[in-house]
């Protein structure tokens, strides 16, 4: 593998990114480019430092930040691995709906509709698409312990997910599917949460009277390079569950 060049700290101007951030950017690119796949063991700190011509402490700081962002996992005595979007990580990082029992469980999904269509104006704005770009739209109902609690609508840039919903089936754990089949790692995003009155169709799916209050969660998920890769709109009935955010 050809070593990427990292600009020496002494040549950087005051507005330049710290050296460990440059190292982090290069390591993120390796994950994004599929050089290091989910679940893969990455080289040691010493090996990366020698390859990039930086100190081991600089590499450690980059890896520490990536680990805190749950992009890497450290296993005692085994090394550092690229994180997978397994159910445990999804529950901890992305899925915040928890039953009143307080025990987080991974939801089941029932696919209702899927289509490949020209993106509308709102989808183009949110996903930063050009006129004429297409999206994959997914509609599904998600249940906890057999009880429907979530009505969900997703829009994905079709060019990033060729064949999804056609040749490639839509799986329950979408983030793992994005990573394993399309090489797209969801690293984070932004959520907006507010209470609204349930539309009739969603109320019926969730076993609620029309207009019953539901929690509306609007999420734009981004890849490692900050590109929007998913717009997810979720309506959640909270009679038997709650939105829980761990602030530790």
N, C-alpha and C positions, 0 to 999 in steps of 0.2 A: 504494500500500500504506500502510495506517495504521501509524504507528510505535508499537511497544510501549513501555510506560513502564518505565524502569529507575530504581530508587530511588537518589537521590544518596547517595554514601558517607557524607556527614556526618550523614545522618538514621538511619543504621543503628545498631542496638544491638550490643553486643559479640558476641552469638551469631549475628548476621546474616551471610549469605554475602557474600564479597568481590564488589566491583562487576564484575570480569571474569567471575566465575562466574555472575552474573545475566545478563550479556551472552551467555555461553555457553549458558545455559538457553534463552534466547530463540531463539538460532540453531539449537539442537537441535530446538526446537519447530517451526521452519520446515521442517526436514528431515522430522521426524515427520509433519507435517501435509501433506507433499507440495508445499509452496510451492517448495522447492528439491528437485528430483528427482535421483536418482543420475546422476552425469556432468555435472550442470549447473554452469555458471560462476556463482559467487556474486559479489555486488557487492564493490567494493574496500574496503579498510580505511577509507579516507577517507569513502566513501559510507555505510558502516554507522555510523561514528562520528557523522557529521552527522545521520543519521536518528534515532539513539538518544540523542543529546545527551551523548555521553561522549567521552573522549580517544581519539585514534588508538592510543596505547599500550595502553589498556585493551582495545580490540578486538583488537589484535595478540596480546596475551597469551591471550585466549580462542581465537583462531584457532590459535595455536601449540599449545595443549593439545589441541584437536580434531584437529590434524594428527598430533600424537604418538600419539593414540588411533586413528589411521588412519580417521577419519571424514571427513577432508578430504585432498586431495592438492594440492600446489603444483607448478606447471609453469613453469619459468623463462621469463619473457617472455610468458607467456600468462595467468597468474592462478591463482586458487584454485578448485578444483572439489570438488563433493560426491563422495566416494569411491564407487566401484562395487564390488559383491562379485564381481569377476572372478576368474578362476582364479589369477592371480598373488597377489591379496590373500588368497584362501582358503588357498593353500599357506603363505603367510607367517604368517597370523594364527590360522587355525582347524584346518588339517589337518596333524597332527604326525607322521604315519606316513611314514617315508622308507625306500626300499629300501637294502640293504646297500651299493649303489654310492655312496650319499650324494647322489644327484641326485634332488631332489624332483620328482614327477610327479603330475598330477591324476588321481585314480582314475576308472575307469569304473564304472557302476552297473547292476545287473540288478534290476529291481523284482520282488519275489516276491508280496507281498500288500499290499492297501490296504483300509481299511474306515472307515466313519463310525459311531461307536458311542457309547453313554453312557459317560462317564469313570468308571473305577473309583476306589476310595478313594485309592490311591497316586497316580494321575494327578491327582486333584483336589488332593491335598496339594502335590505338586511344582509344578503349574501354577497354583495358587491359583484353582481353579475352584469354582463353587457346585454343590450337589447338583442333578442333572438336566442339567448341562452336558454337551456332547458333545465328542468328540475325533476327529481324523483320525489313524489309525494307519497307519504305513508300515513295511514290512519289505523290506529289500533286501540284496543281496550286492555288495560293492565289490572291484574287482580292480586290481592294479598290474601293468602289462605283461602282461595276460592271465591272471594268476594270482590266484585268489580269496584275499584276505587279511583281509577284514572282513565280519562279519555284523552287521547294523545294524537297530535297532528305534527308531522315532520316534513320539512322541505330540505332537499340535499342537492347540491350542484351535480347535474347528471354527468358532466364530463369527468368528475372525480370518482364516480361510482358506476362505471360502464357495466351494464347487464344486471344491476341490482333490481330485484323484483321481477326479472324476466328469467334469464339463465341462472342467476344466483339467487337462491331463496333468502328471504328476510328472516334472520334469526332473532331470538329473544334478546340476547346481549349484543346490541348493535355496535357498541364501541369496540368490542373484541372482533367483530366481523370487519369493521372498517380497517382495523390494524392488520388482521391476518390475511384478508383477501385483497385489500386495496392499498396497503402500505401507508395508511393515514392514522396517525396517533393523535387523539384528542388530548390536548394538554390542559385545557381549561376553557374559560368563557365567561359570560356574564348572564346573570339571571335577574329578572324583574318579577316581583310577586305582589299580587293584589287580590282582593276579594271581589267577585262579580256574581251576578245572577246566572244560573245555569241555563243555557239555551235548551229548548225542548228536546232535541235529539240526544244531546249529551245527558240531560237529566234522566231520560228514559234508560239509557245505557247504564247509568250509575244507580238506578233504582231510586231516583229522587223526584219529588214533585217539580213541575216546571217553575223556574225562577228561584229554586232553592239556592242558598249561598254555596259557592264553591271557591276554592283557591285556584287562581289562574297564575301559572308559572310560565314565563316567556324566557327561553334560553337560547343564546347564540353561542355555539361551541366552536372553538378554533383549533387549528392544527399547531404543530410545533413552531411554524414560521409565522403564526398569527393570522393565517388565512381562515375566514369563516367557512366551515364545512357542514354545518347543520343548524337549522332553525327549528326549534322544538317548542310547540305550544301545548301545555298540559293543563287540563282541568281536573282538579282533585276534590273529591268529597272527603270532608274531615270529621264526619260523625264518629268514625271508628279509628282514626289515625291522625297524625299530626306532622307538620313540617318541622324537622329538627335539624338545627345547624350547630355543629360542634365548634365552639370558639377557642379550643385549646391551641 
